[in-house]
Amino acid sequence: MSKFTQQQPKDGDVILHCAHLLETDAAHWYKVPEVEFLSPEGEKGVSEWIGICNECFMANPNPARIEDFPIAGHNTWMGDDPIIEVNPLQPERTMDGPNPEDN
């Protein structure tokens, strides 16, 4: 099994994130259906990725409700190096269910 998840942000992908994501080494990543957003500056965008620091993740009483995470900004991903590691305590899942490589 790979150390990294199959799905990774790619160069040019827009990432929605909490205020602390850029200051932490550990994060919780979500690949979601396209989400349209409007930045405080009035910029419209679309994202399929959400990154949340552990503090914001733990502060959410129901982490399955990603709409409750405090989204503070967005950035554009640069590069194609993998970053999201597999959580050994929880098999990787996709929108279609468990990762077929886990069987």
N, C-alpha and C positions, 0 to 999 in steps of 0.2 A: 504494500500500500504506500502511496506517495505521502510525503510530509505535508503537501499542499493540496487544497481542495481543487476540484476540476474547474470550477467557475472562479474566475479571477477578473478584476477590473482590467480593461485594456486601455492603451494609450488613447486619450481623447474622451473617455467616459467621464460623465459628471457624477461626483460623489456628494451626497447630502450628508451632513455630519453635525455632531454636537459641538459645543464651544471648546471642548477639551481634546478632541481627536488629534489635533496636530501637535499636542504636547505629551502624548503618551505612546508607549511602545506596544501596549496591549489594547486590543479593540474587539468589539463584537461586530461582525459584518453581516449584512442582510442583502441578498439579491432579490429584488421585488419586481412585480410587473411595473411597467413604466408609470412614473409618478410625475405629473406636471406640477411645477412650482413657480412662484413669483417671488423674486428676491426683494429685499427692502429697497433696493435701488430701482425697482420696477422691471428688472430683467426677467423674461419668461424663459423657462428651461424645462428639460425632461431628464429624469435620472432613473436608473435601475439599481443603484447602489446606495446603501445607508451604512455609515460607520459611526459607532457609538463607543465612547470610552467606558471602562468598567464602572466608574462612579455613577454615570448616568444610567447605565444598564441596571445596576443594583438599586437605584432610586425608583425605578419603574416597578410598581407592584405587580404588573402583569407584562413581562417582557415579550409575550406573544403579540401584544397590541403595539406594533411598531409606530402606529400613528400617535401614541402617547409620548414618544421620545422627544426631547427638546432639540429640534433641528435649529441650528444657529447659523448655518451657512452652507456654501457649496464651493467645491474646487474641481478643477479638471485634472484627471489622472494623467501622469506622464510616465511613459515606459510600459513595458510588458512583463517585467520581472514579477514572479509570483510573490505574494505577501501573505495571503490568507492561509493559515495553517489548519489542518484537520484537528478538531477537538477530540482527543482520544476517549473522552467520556461520552461523546455523543456522535454517532455516525453522521456523515454528511447527508443532507437531504436536499432534494430539488423540489420544484413546484409539483412534480409528478410523483413524489414519494421518495423512498430510500434510494441511495446511490446503488446502481446494479453491481458495482465493484465490491460492495460490502457482503455480497452473498457468496 
